[in-house]
Amino acid sequence: MIRIWLGMALLSASWLLGLQYYQPANWPAGVAAIGLGVVLFSGSVVRLPDRRQGLATLIMLLPAVWFMPWPFKAAPLLISIGLVLELAPIPRRWPGPLARAAVAAGVVLLAQSLTMLAYAAQTARSHELPRPMPWLIGGVARLLGIDTAVAGNTVTMHTMRQVYPLGATWELLIDPATLCFFVGGLVVLGLMAASTLPAGKRWSWWLRSARILTVAVVAWLPIRTGLLIALLLHRSLRADPTVPLSVMNQFLSPWVHLLFLAGPVLLAVRFVRHPVAAGPTTAGGSETTDESLRARASDAGPRHSTPALALIGLAVAVFSVVVEWNPVGTRQPGRVMVVERHSTWEPTDKPYSTDWYGELASYNYSAIYRYCSQYFQMSRLPEAGKIDDATLQQCDVLVIKTPTARYSPEEVAAVVRFVEQGGGLLLVGDHTNVFKTSTYLNDVARKLGFSYRNDLLFNVASPYAQWYRPPVVPHPIVQHLPPMRFAVSCSIDPGHSRGRAVIRGTGLWSLPPEYRAANFHPEAEYRPEMRYGAFIQLWASHFGQGRVLAFTDSTIFSNFCTFQTGKAELMVAMLEWLNYRSRLDRWWVWLLVMTPPLLAAAVLLIVGLWLARARHTAWLSVLAAGILGWVVASWAVAEVQRMAMPPPEVKNPLVHVVVDRTVSDVPLSQGPDTQGEGRGYGLLEQWIPRLGYFTSRVSGPEAFSGNALVVLCPTRSVSQDFRERLVRFVAEGGRLLVVDSPDVAGSTANSLLWDFGLAVNHAVTPEGRLMLADNWPDIKLAAACEVAGGEPLAWVGETPVAARTNFGNGSVMAIGFGGLFNDENMGSHWMLEPDTEMLTQYDVLFALLRAAVTGQALVIPPPRQPQVPEAPTTKSAVGR
C-alpha cells in the first residue's frame, strides 16, 4: 500500500508541474512525476476487461488522446497504453502489472483533472475562505505561540521582523495537490474494492475506507497550515535583514506542495487497510493474482452491451452540451457607441497621427476605434452628451471604458435599462482602481451583479508577461483568438451574476493598490496579503434580455500595443458577441429549454448504468463511453459555435500592413515594452499605424493576407514555397518592403529580392550623409548597405542605399539602412517627445513607408518643429 500512496502523491503533484497553475509548466518534471507514479502503482489491483471489451474500450479512448490538451490527455493516454500492453501478445509476465498500473494511474488522473478544473473555477470566483474558517487558521497560529489577530479574511501575525497580513484563502487551507490526493485516493479505494472484494462487500468496505481517508485528510489540513506558517516565519527570521524579504514563494512551489503530501501519505498508510481478497492471493497474501483477475473478468452472462455504452455516451454528451454551449443567436445591425463622457483616459477622438507624440498620443484608443470601424458602425458619446434612454436607442453595443469621473444615478439607471431591454454593454477597466476607474465602473457593474476588484495581477514566471491561449472548447469570443499577451490587469468578482469566465488565467498572483505610488501600481513582489492561482479577467454575463462583458486590462487596446498579436482581434470579438442576441439570453428561457434535455440525460445515464451492470459490462468500457461522449459533444459544440459566430466581415477596409514573422525574427515590442536592448524594431512597427494603416504579425501563408508586407532584417531561410507565394503576391498588386542593415549577420534579404531584380550588398557599406532628395534629410549614417537594381531612392554619397522596382501590378522596395529605425535610434520608448532631429528621422521613415505601401512617388515633407508637450499623466510612472 505504501507504494500506491506514494504514487498517488506524485500524480497529485504532477498537476502543479504540468499545468501553469502556480509556476510555469515544467512538462519534463510533470512527465517524470507521472512516470514514477505509474511505476509505484505497479502493486495496484485493477480488473481489466477481456480482449473484446478491451479493444472496444481502446478505440473509444483514442479520440480523447487526440482531442485533449496536455497534461489532461495523460489520463486517456495512460489507460490506452495499459490496454495495449494487456492486449499485446507479449509472452512475459511484466506487461500485466504494468498494464494495470497504467490503467489505475490514468483513471486517477482523470478524476484529478476534473478536480483541478473545478478547483480553478471556484477559486477564480473567490479565493476567500468563508467564516469561520479564517478563525480556524488564526487559532492554529495561536497554538504555535504566534501573536495573531483575525480581521475578515486576513490573519495578521506579529513577528520580530515585520507584521504578516496573511490571506485566509482556499489555497492556504486546502491546496489543489492535497485535494487531488484525496479525490485520487477515493478512486483507488474504489478500484481496490471492485477488483478484490466480492460484490456484497465492496460498497461497505469503500464507505468505511473513504471515511477513514476523509478524517485523515481533514485532520491533516490544519497541521499542514500550521507547518506552512511556521516555515514562513522561520524563513523570515533567518533571512538576511539587509535585503528585501521574499519568503512567500514557498506557497507557489510545486515541490513544497509535494513535500507536504508526506502527511496524508503516512496517515493513509497507517489507517487505510488493503482489502483482503476472498480468492487466491500472491505470495504476499494480499494481492490478487493475474489468473484470479482474469477469472473475475469472465463473470457469467454477456460481457459487452453496446446499447448500455451508447446510452451512457449520449447522456454524458448531453450534459456536456448543456455545460459548454454558449448560444450565439442572431447578429444585430452593429451600431457601437463609445462613451467619452467622464472618460478622459485613453480617448478615441484625437487621431493617432504623425503630428502627435508623447504619452497621451500612445495611451490612446484612436487606433482601435478606427480598426473597429471596418466591422461596425462606430460612434461616440462626447463629454457634452447625455446618457439617457433616447441616446442609447441609437446603438446596439455600448462601450464604457476607463471612466475618470462618476456617472450620475440617472445615467447608471439608463445603462442598466439599456442592457435589460436587450443591449450589449462592454466595460473596460484596469488595475488597482487607478484614476478610480473601478469605483466608477462598479457603480454600473454592481447593478448587474458583479464587480471589479481593486487589485493587480502579476504573472508568476515573469510579472509582466502573461500569455493567454484559448482552451479546447473556447467561448465564442476567444474561439478565433491567437495566443495573446496581457499587460497587467485587475480581476473580476462575478458575485451573483449569471455568466461565464471567458478568460480565466492561472499562474497569477494579485496585490492590492499601492497608494503611495502615483498610479497605485505595487511593486512586483510576493507579499503575505497576496492571492494566487486562478483569476477571472474577462467575464460574460446576461442581464434581462441583454449581454454584458467586463474586461480588466485597458492597456492592451492603447495605440502602442493594440496591433500586437491577438489584441485587436479580442476587441472586435467582444463587440461582435455583444452584437448578437439570443432568446436563450433570458435565464428563464434557458432554464425552460435546458431542463428537458438534462432530465432526459439523467434518465439515459441511469438506464445505461443499469444495463451495463446487468450485463456485466466492464467498468472501463463504461468510463471510456463517457469520455467519448464528452469528446464528441465538446468537438461539436466548438464547431457549432465557430459556424454560429464567424469573424465579422470587413465593410470599410483599411490598409493592412503585415509584419512578417516567417523569415524575420527581429525583436518586436511586447506590451508596452520594447525588446532586444535597443536592437529591436518595436517602435517602427508602432509608428506604421500613425499613417492610418493597421498592422498584424503573421507567419506562413497568411503573411500575404494584407495589402503590404514588411520584412525586417530577415535571417531565417526562405523556402521555395514562400518565394513563389511572394512573387505571386507582388505580381497581383501587393507591396513588399524589405528592410536590412549592415549589422545583420546572416541576412537572407536577397533570397526575397533577387526574383524582383534587387539586391542588398553587405560588402559595400558606405559612411556619410543620407540623402533622399534636395539635400534632405542630411542625416549622418555610420554605415548602410548598398542596394543594387531598381530605381534608387536614397544615397550615401554616390552609393544607392534604398531602391524600388515595379513588378506586375505591385512594387518592391529595399532599404539598406534599417538600423536608423531600430528602437535605440528611434528614441527607445513611445513616450518620447521628439526634438527636431528626431522628427526628421521619423519623417524619413514615414516618407519611405508611404511610398512603399501606396506604390506612389516619394514625397518629401516640409521642415517642422516639435510641438509643446501636453501635460503628462501618472499612469505610466513605471511604464505600465
N, C-alpha and C positions, 0 to 999 in steps of 0.2 A: 504493500500500500504506500510506503513512503516514496517509492519511485513515481507512482501515479500522482501524488500530491505535489512532488517537486516539478514534475512535468506540467501540472496544472498551473503552478506559479509562473513557469516560463511562458506558457501560452498566454496567460493573463497579461504579463508584462510586454509581450510581443506587440500588442496594440499600441502601446506608447512608443515603441521603437519604429513600427512600420507606418503609423499614421503621423501626420503633423498635428499632434494634439497638444502637447506641451512643448516639445522640442521639434526641430526639423526631422522629417522622416529619415531614418537610418536603415534603409532596406537590407543591407548585408547583415546588420545586427539582428533585425527582425526575422530574417530568414534563418539565421543561426539559432535564435531562440526557439523558433517553431521546430526546426530540425531536431534540436536536442530534446525538446518536449516530446516529439514523436518517439525518439529512442527510449526515453524514460517511460513512455506509455506502453512499451512492449510487454509489460506484465499485465496489461488490461485484458478483460474478458468481454468480448463482443461477439454476439451471434451474427454471422454474415449470411446473406441469402444464398440459395443454391445457384448453380450455374445459369439457369434460365432467368431467374429473377435478377441475378447479379448483372447479367448482360443488359437487361432492360433498364435496370437502375443506372448503370453506367451511361447508357445512351441518353437518359433523361437528364443527367448531370452535365453533359458536355456543353450545352448552350450556356449554362451558368458560368462555366470556366471561361468561355469566350466573352460573355457579357459583363461580368462583374469586374470592378477595378481592383487593383492591388491596394491593401492586403486582404480585402474581403474575398477575393477569389481563392485565397488559400484554403478555405473550408471545402468548397466543392472539389478543388484540385486534389486535396489530400484524400478525400473519400474516393475519388476516381482512381487515384494511384493504388489505394488499398484494394479496390475491386479488381484492378488489372492484375495485381500480384496474386490475388486469390484465384482469378480465372486462368491465369497463365499456366501452361503445363510445365512447371519447374519441378524436377524430381528432387527437391531438397526440403528440409523442414523449416528453414529460416523464413520463407515467404509468409507462412501462416501467421506467426506472431507479429511480423512487421506489418502485414496487411491489416490485422485487427487494430494495431496501434495507430496506423494512419487513419483508419475509419473513425476510431474513437476520438482522435485529436481533431479531425475535420468536423465531426458533429459538435464537439465542444466549441471550436472556433466559430461555427455557425451561430450557436446560441450567444456567444460573446459578441459577435458582430451586431446582432440586434440590440444587445445591451449597450454597446458603445453608441449606436445611433440614438437610442432612447435617452441615454445619459447626456449626450451633446445637445439634443433638442430641449431637454428640460433645463439644464444648467444655462443654456444660452438665453432662456427666458428670464431666469433669475438665479444668481449664484448664492443668494442669501438663505441661510437656514431659518426655518420658521421657529417661532418661540414655542417652547422654552429651551430649544436646543443650544442657542448661544450661552445660556446659563450653565448647561452641562459642560461646555468647553471651559468656561470660567471656573467651574468647580474643579475640573481636572487640574487646571493650572494652580489653583489654591492648594490642592493636595500635594503639589510638588514644592510648596513653600514660596510661590511667586506672588508678589503683591499685585492683585488683579482686580479690575473693575469692568463691568459689562454695561455697555450703553447701546441699545439697539442691536445691530449686527456687528459690533466692534468689541473685541475683547482686548482691553488695554492692560499691558503688563509693564511694570516698572522694574528697570534693572540699573546697575551702576553705569552702564554705557549710555543708554537712552531709553525713552518710553516707546513701547511697541504697540501701536494700534492694529492688532492682528484682525483680519477679517474673518468672521464666523461664517464660513461658506460650506457648501456641499463638498467641494474639493478637499477641504481640510479634514472633514469628519469622515466622509465616505468617498474615497478616491476611486477612479474608474478601474484601477488594477485590482483592488480588493473586491469591488462589486463583480468584476468579471470572474475572479476566483470563486466567489460564492455561486454565481449562476452556473459556471462550468462544473463546480462540484455537484450541484443538484443534477446536472445532466449525467455526469459519470456515475452517480449513485443509481440513476435510472437504468443506465446501461448494465451496471453490475447486477441489479435485481432482475432485469429482463433476461439476461444471459446465463444466470447462475441458479436462480431460485425457481421452484415450481410456481405455476400461475396463482395458486391460492395464497402464497406468502409474499409475493412481490410488492404489492401496494402497501401492506402494513410495514414491511421492512423499510421501504423507501420513505414513508412518512416518519418513522422513528429516526432513521438516519438523517433525514432532512432537518428535523427539529434539532438534533444534536449539532449539526453543522451550522444552523442558523444561530443557535445560542453561542457557539464558539466564535463565530464571526462578529456578532453583535457585541460580545464581551471584549473582543479584541479592539474594536474601533476606538473607544476612549483611551485604551492603553496606547494604541498607535498614535493618537493625537497628542497624548502627554509626552511620548518619546520624541515626536517631531518638535514640539515646543521646547523640550529640554535641549534637544540638539541645536535648535535655533539660538537659544540663549547661550549655550556653551560656546558655539562658534563666534557669537558676537563678543563675548568676554575675552576670548583668546585672539581676536583679530587685532591687527596692528592699528593702534589708535591714531597713527599719522596718516593713514589712507582712508578714503571713504568706505563706509561699511557696506558690504554686499553679501548678505547671507541668505536671502530669500530664494536663491537659485536652487536650494535643496528641494523645494516643493515642485520644481519643474523637471527634475532629473528622473528619467525612467529607471536608472539604476537604484536610486534611493527607494522608489516605489517597489522595485523588485526585491530589494533587501528587506523591506518591511512586510513582505509576504511570508517571511520566515515564521512570523507569529501564527497566522492561520494554518500554515503547513504543519507546524508542530502540534497545534491543537487538533487538527483533523487526524493526524497520525495517532495521537493519543486516545481520542474519544470515538472516532468513527471506525467501526469494525467492518472488515470484509465479510460479505455474506458467505456462508458455508454451503457449498453445493451438496445437493442430495444424492447426486450420482457419482461417477468415477472422478477422481482427483489426480493431480500430479503428485510427484514425489513429495512436494512441499505440503500436500494435504489441503491446499486452499484454492487452487486454481483448476478450472475445468480443462480437460484435455481437448485437443483438436477433434478427436473422434467423437467425444461427447457433444461438442458444439455442432458438428455436422449432423449427429443424430437428432439433436433438438431442433435443428433447422428442417428436419424431414418429418414434422408432425403429420398426423393423419389428415386427409382431406386435401382439396386443391391448394396449391401453393402460389397461385397467381390470380389476380382479379382485376382485369382491365377496367370493368365498369367502376370499381371502387377507386382505382387510381385516377380515372378520368374525372370522377365527381370531386375528389379531393383537389386535383389540379385546377378544376373550374372554380371551385369555391375560393381557393387562395387567389386566383386571378381576379375574381370579382372584388374581393376585399382590397386587393392591390389597386385596382382601378379607382375605387372609391377614395382611397387614401391619397393616391398620387395624381389623379386627374385634376387639372385646373381648367375649367370650362372657359373658352376664349370668347365665344359669342360673335356678334356682328360688328363690323367696323363702322364708325361714325364719320362725319364729314372731315374731321381732323383740324378743327379750329383750336389752336393752342394760344392761350394768353399768359404772358409772363408778367407778374406783379412787380413793378418797380416802386410802388408806393411803400414808404417806410423801409426801403432796402437800398441803402447807399453803398453796400459792399457788393462787389462783383456785378456791376451793372451791365446791361446789354445794349444800351442806347448810344454808346460812343464807339465808333468803328476802330477795329484793330488795324492800324494803317502804318505807312512808312513815315508818318509825321509825328507820332506819339510814342514816347518811350518811358521807361521807369516802371516802378512797382505797380501803379494803378493801371498802366496800359496793359500789363500782362495778367494781373489779378482782375480779370475782366471776362464777362461772358459773351462778348460780341461775336467771337468766332463760332462758338457752339450755337448761338442763336441763328447766325447766318447758315450754318451747316444744316440745322433742323428745318430751315425754310425750304430745303429741297423736297421735303416729305410732307410738311404740314402748312396750314395757313397760319403763319405766326403773327402775333400782335402783342402790344404792350399795354399794360395799365399804368400810366405815368403817375408820378408823385401827386400831381394835381387831380388825378382821377378818384372815383369813388368805388368802393367795393360794396355793391348792393345787388339786389336781385336782377334789376334791369341790365346792369353791366355784365353780370355773369351769364346771362342768357345768350350773350354773344360768343360764347366759347363752349367747347366740348371738354377741354382739358385746361385746368388752371394750375400754374406753376408759382409757388411761393418759395423763394429761395433767400436764405440768409437775411432775414429781416433785422434791421438795426434800430427799430422803434416799435412800440406796441400798437397793435391794431385795436380799434375800439370794440366794445362788446357787440355793437350792431354789425360791424364788419365780420367779426368771428361768426356770428349767428348766420349771416348771409352765406358765408363759405360752407358752414355745416348744412344749411338748407340746399345749397347747390349740389353737394355730394349726395345728400339724402334723396334728392329728386333725380339722380342718375348721372351726375357729373363725375369727371375724373380729376383727382387732386394729387399733385406731386409736391411734396415738402422736401426741401433740400437744406440740411443743417450741416454743422461742423463740430469740431472738437471743443470740449471744455466750456461750452456756453460762451465762447468768445463773442464779444460785442453784444452779449445777452441774446444771441440768436436762438438758443434752445428755449430760453424763457418765453420769447415771443412766439416761437413755433408751437410750444406746448399749450399756449392759450387756445390754439386750434386742435392740436393733437389729442389733448385730454378729453375734449368733447367727443372725439372719435374713438376713445378707449385705449390709447397708448400714449407713450411719451418718449422724448429724447432724454437720455441720461447726460449728466454733466461730467463726462469722463473723456479720456483719450486712450485709444487703443494702439499699442505697440506690438510689433511682431517679435517673437522670441528670438528667432535666428538673427535677424538684423532689424533693429527697431523700426526703420522707415522703409522696409522692403517687404510688404505683404502682397503676395500674389494670390489671385483667386482663379480657380478653374471650375467650371460648372460640373455638377455631378452627372451620373449616367442617366438619371431621369430629371432633367432640369425643369425649373419653372419656365413658362413660355418667354418670360422676359430675358432670360440668360441662355436660351437654347441655341442661339447663333453666336454667342459671345466667345471670342478667343480669350486665352489667358490674359488677365488684366491685373495691373499693379495699383494698389491703393496708395495714397499719400499717408495721411493719418485721419482717423475718423473717430466719432463717438459711437455709442451703441444705443440700441432701441430696447426699451422696456415695453413688451407687447401688451401688458396689462390684461384687460378682459376683452380686447378686440378680437374679432373673428378673422383670422388671417393665416398667412404662411410666411416663413422666413425664406425669402428669395435668395438672399446671400447670408449664409451663416459661416463665419470664419472661425478657424481653430488655430492653435499655436499662437494665441494672442494673450496679452495682459493689459489691464486697464489701470489708470491712475486718475485721481480726481484733479480738479484745476489747481494750478499753482498761481495763487492770486498775487504773489509778489512779482510775477512776470507780467509785462505789459500785455501780452497776448494770452495769458493764462496757461501757457504751454509748460507742463512739467518736464523736468529732465528725464531722459530715458534710463531709468534705474529701477531695480527691483526694490519695492518697499513693502513693509508689513501690511499696509492698507490695500495693496493691490488685489484685484480679482484676476483670475487667469483661466484659460481654457477656451470655451466656445462663446461667441457673441453674435448677435443679430446686427447686420449692417445695412440690410435692405429688407424692409417689412412691407408686405402687401396685405391689405385688409379690405373688407367690404363693409359699407355702412349704408343702410337703407337700400336704394337701388344703384348706388354709385361705388366707385373704386377709389382706393387711397394707396399711395406709395410714400414711404418715408425713407429717404436716403441720408447717409450720415457723413459723406466726405465731399463737401462742396469744392474743395481744391482741385479735384481731378478734371473739372469742367472749365477751369480757367484757361486763358489763351495759351499759357506757356506749356500746358501738357494735355490739352483736350484731344489732340490728334495722335497721342501715343496709343499703342495698341489697346483696343477694347473700350476706351473711354467714351468717345463719340458714339460708338455703337451702343453702349449701355444707355446713354441719354435717349437716343432715338427709340430703343426698345422699350424703355419705361414709358415714354409718351405714347408709343404705339399700343401698348397693353391698356393704358388708361383710356385710349380712344376706342376701345371695344366695350360692348355691353352684352350681357347675357341674362336671361331670366333667372338663371341659377345663382346670380349675384345676391339675390334676396335669400336670407338664411332659411326662411320657412319654405320657400320653393325648393331649395336644395335639399332640405330635410325630407320634404314630401316625395321628391324624385328618388332620393338615395335610400330611403328606408326599405322599400320592397326588394331591391337587389341585395341589400345587406341581410335581410331576413331569409331570402332565398339562398344566399351563400351559406348562412349558418345551417340551414336545413340540409343543403348539399354536403356540407362538411360532416355533419353528424351521420348522415346516411352512408357517406363514403367510408368513414372510420368504422362504422358498424359492419359494413360489408367486408372491409379489409380484415377486421378481427374475426368475423365469422368464417372467412375463407382462408385464414392463416396466411394472409399476405405479409411478406417480410416488412418489418418496420422501416428498413432503409429504403425500400421502394416507395413506401408512403411518404417519407421525408423528401425523396427525390421528386415525386409527383408534385408536392407543394412548391418545391424550388422551381421546377419547370413552369408551373402556373404563374409564379411571380415573374420569372424572366419573360415569358411571352406577354403578360399583361404590361409589364414595365416598358418593354420594347414598343408595344403597340401604343401605349399612352404617349411616349416620347414622339413617335412618328405622327400620330394624330395631331398632337399639339403643334408640331412643325408645319403640318399642312394647314392647320386652322389659323395659324398666325405666322405667315411667311414674312421675310423682311419687306418693309414697305417699298412701294415703287417710287422712284425718283420722278418728281413732277417738274421741278425747276432746277435743272442740273447746274452745278458749279464746276469749275475747272478742277480736276482731280490730279494731283501730282503724287506719284508713288515713289517712295524712298526705298530702293531695293535692298533686301537683306538676303539675296541668293548668293551673289558673288562679293558683296561688301559686308564686312562685319565691323566697321568703324564704330567706336562708342557713340551712342546717342543718349539723350537725356532720359533719366528715369525719374518720374515725378517732377519735383521742382529742381532736381539736381543734375548738373552736367556730369559726365563720366569721362574717364580716361586721362585725368590730371591735365586738362587743357588740350589734349590731342584729339579729343572727340569733336563731333560736328553737330551737337545738340542744338546750339544756337542757330546755326544755318537752317536746320530743319524748322525751328520755331519761327524764323523770320519769313519763310515761304508764305504762310497764311496772311502776312501783312499785305500781300499783293491781291488778296481776295480769293486765293486758291485754298483748297484744303488738301492735307497730306494723309498718307497712310503708310505704314511699314509692312511690306509684303514680300514673301519669297515664293519661288516656284512659278508655275504658270500664271498665278494671279498677279504677278508683278506687271503684267501687261494689261491690267484692267482699267488703268487710268488714261488720262489724256497725255500725260508726260511721265517719263521715267527718269529719275535722278539716281545715278550710281556714284557713290562717294568713295574714292580711293580703293578700288576693288583689289583684293588679294587672293580670293578663292578661285579655284579653277573654274573655267567656263565650259560647260558641257556643249556638245554639238547641238543637242535639242534646244538649249537655251539660246544659242546663237541663231538658230533657224527661226525660232519664235521672235527673237529680237528684230531680225531682218523683216519678217512679215509685219510686225507691229509698226515699224517706221514706214515701210512701204505703203501701208494702209492709212497713214496720216498721223501716226504717233510721233511724239517728240522725245528725243533722247539727249540727256545731259550727262557727260562723264567728267567727273572732277578728279584730278590726280595731283600729285605733289612730289617734289624731289625726295622728301623724307620717307616716302612709302617704299618699304622693302618688299620685293617680290610682287610688284604691281602686275595685274592681269588686264589693265585697261586696254591694251592693244588687241587682246582677244575679242573685245567688244567693238573696237573701232576699225580694224582692218577691212571688214566687209563693206565699210562705207567710205573707204579711201582716206581715212585719217589715221594718225599715229602719234603717240607721245614718246618723245626721245628722252630717256633719263640720263643719257650720256652727255647731253648738251644742257647745261643749267646756268644760263646767264645771270649775272648780278647787276642790278641797276634800277632805273626808274620805270615803273609800269605806266604804259600809255595805251589808252583806248582810242581817243580821237581828240584833235585840237589841244594837244598837250595836257589832256585830262586823263587820269586824276593826279598823275605825278606822285605816285606812292612808291617809296623805296622798297624793293624786294631783295632779300638776301640770296634767294635762288628761285628759279622756276624751271619747268620742263619745256623744252621746245615742242611745239605742236605742228606736225607736218601735214600738208594737204588741205583741201578746202579753202574757204575764204577767211583769211586772218582777221581777227577781231581785236587782238591786243598784242603788244610788243614789249620786250625789254631790249632797248637798243634796236638792232635790226632783226632780232630773233622773234618770230611769232610764238606767243605762249598761249594763245586761245584761237580757235578757228571753228567755223561752222560750214556744213555742207547740206544741200538738199538731197533727198533720196526718196524716189517715188513721190508719194503725197505728203511725206513727213520731212523731218530735218534732224540733224545730229550736231551737237556742239561738244567740243572738248576743251577743257580748261586745264592748264598745266601749273597753275599757282594756287592750288586748293588750300595750301597751308595758310594763306592770307585769311581764310574764312574758318579756321578751326576755333574752338572755344576760347583758347587763350588770346588769340589775336582779335576775336570779336568782343572782348571785354569781360569774358569769364562768367558773366551772370546776366540774366534777363532784367534785373532791376537797375542796371547801369543807366545813368543819364549821360548820353554820348556828347563828347565835345565835337568841335568842327572836324578834326582829323578823323574821328571815328565815324561821323556822319558821312564823310566822303567815302570811307571804306564800305559802309552799308549801301550807299548809292551805287557803287561798283557792283556789288552783289545783286541788288535789285535790277539794275540795267541788264546784266547778263541773264538773270532768271527770266525777266520778261521776254527778252529776245529768244531764249531757249524754249520757253513754254508756248509762246504765240507763233514763233517762226517769223516774226516781223523784224524789221531793221533795228539795229541797236540805237537806242535813244539816250542821249547824254543829258542828264538833268541839270538844271541851273544850280549854281552855288547856293548854299543855305547856311544859316547859323542855328546853333542849338537853342531850343526853347527854354524858358524858365521852368524848372521842375515844379510839379504840383506837390502840395503838402503830402508827405508820406503818412502811412498808417502804421499801426504797431503789429499787424497780423504776421508780418514776415521777419519779426525781430530775430528769430532763429532759423529763418529760411524755410519755414513750413507754412 
